[in-house]
């Protein structure tokens, strides 16, 4: 999963697919994100470091929701 903050004024339409295509051209298959999540801002500590634990928790929650939806089908 990739968490992305868009620059102001950038269009979100089709961004996720463009980013995935960009990654596929430059990265190994296992390194390419399956999901791209566009967020307003990344969670940070009071000193400005990115809170990776919160990002992991968000990714885990979304994966669990995805699994739950698949199980209902």
N, C-alpha and C positions, 0 to 999 in steps of 0.2 A: 504494500500500500504506500502511496506517495501522498503526503500532505503538501499542498501548494497554496501560496498566497500570491494572488495576481497583483500586478502593478495597477495603480489607479488608472482608470480609463481603458483598460484592456478588456476585450470581449471574451466572455466565457464560452460562447457557443462553439462547440466542437473542440474546445481546448483539450479535454481529456483524451480524445482520440489522437490529436496531433502530438501530445506529449508521449503517449504510448508508442506511436510510430517513430518518434525521435529516439526513444529509448531502445526500441527493437533494432534500429540501425546501428547503435553505438555500444550496446551492452550485450552480455551473454543472456540467453533466454531466462535463466533462473534469477537474474538481477532485475528484469523488467517488472514494473509494478502491474499487478492484475487490476487494482483499483486505484483511482486518482480521486482524492477528496480535496476540493477547493474550499479553503477556509478564509475568514476575514483576517485572522491573525493567528500566529502560533502561540501556544501557552508558554509563558516565560517566568523565570524566577525574578525576584526583586533586583537581582544583579544583571538581568538581561539574558541569562542562559536559557536555552530551550528546554522545557520540561518533557523530556523523552518518555518518562513514565506515563504522563497523561496521554501522549500520542499513542503509546502502546495499549493503554486501557481503552481508548476510543476505537482503535483498530480491532481489539479483541471483542468489544461490544458489537461492532458492526458485523464481524465474522459470525458471531453467535446468532445475531438476528438473521443473517443470510442462511445459516444452517437451519434455523427454525422455519423459515419460509420454505426452504427446499423440502423439509420433513413433512410439511402440510400438503405438499403437492403429491 
